[in-house]
Amino acid sequence: MGAWGIGHWIIVLVIVLLVFGTKRLGSVGKDLGDAVKGFKKGMADDEDKQPGQLKDETRNSSDSNTSARNDERNQR
């Protein structure tokens, strides 16, 4: 099973509980969960915004390229 067996992990868990206490560990877990939820929400918001922005940028750049070509043709 490797260098660390189940007995070692139980001892580590007991020591962590004694050092930090259950209340502090609970609040750290809640804060970590909220941070993960916020990160996922932010990633979802970015994905929703990007496709629309890319379409607008592409449309604007193609419009400006078309108008530049028309200007060149009109000057000739």
Secondary structure, DSSP 8 states (H G I E B T S, - for coil): --S--HHHHHHHHHHHHHHH-HHHHHHHHHHHHHHHHHHHHHHHHHHHHHHHHHHHHHHHHHHHHHHHHHHHHHH-
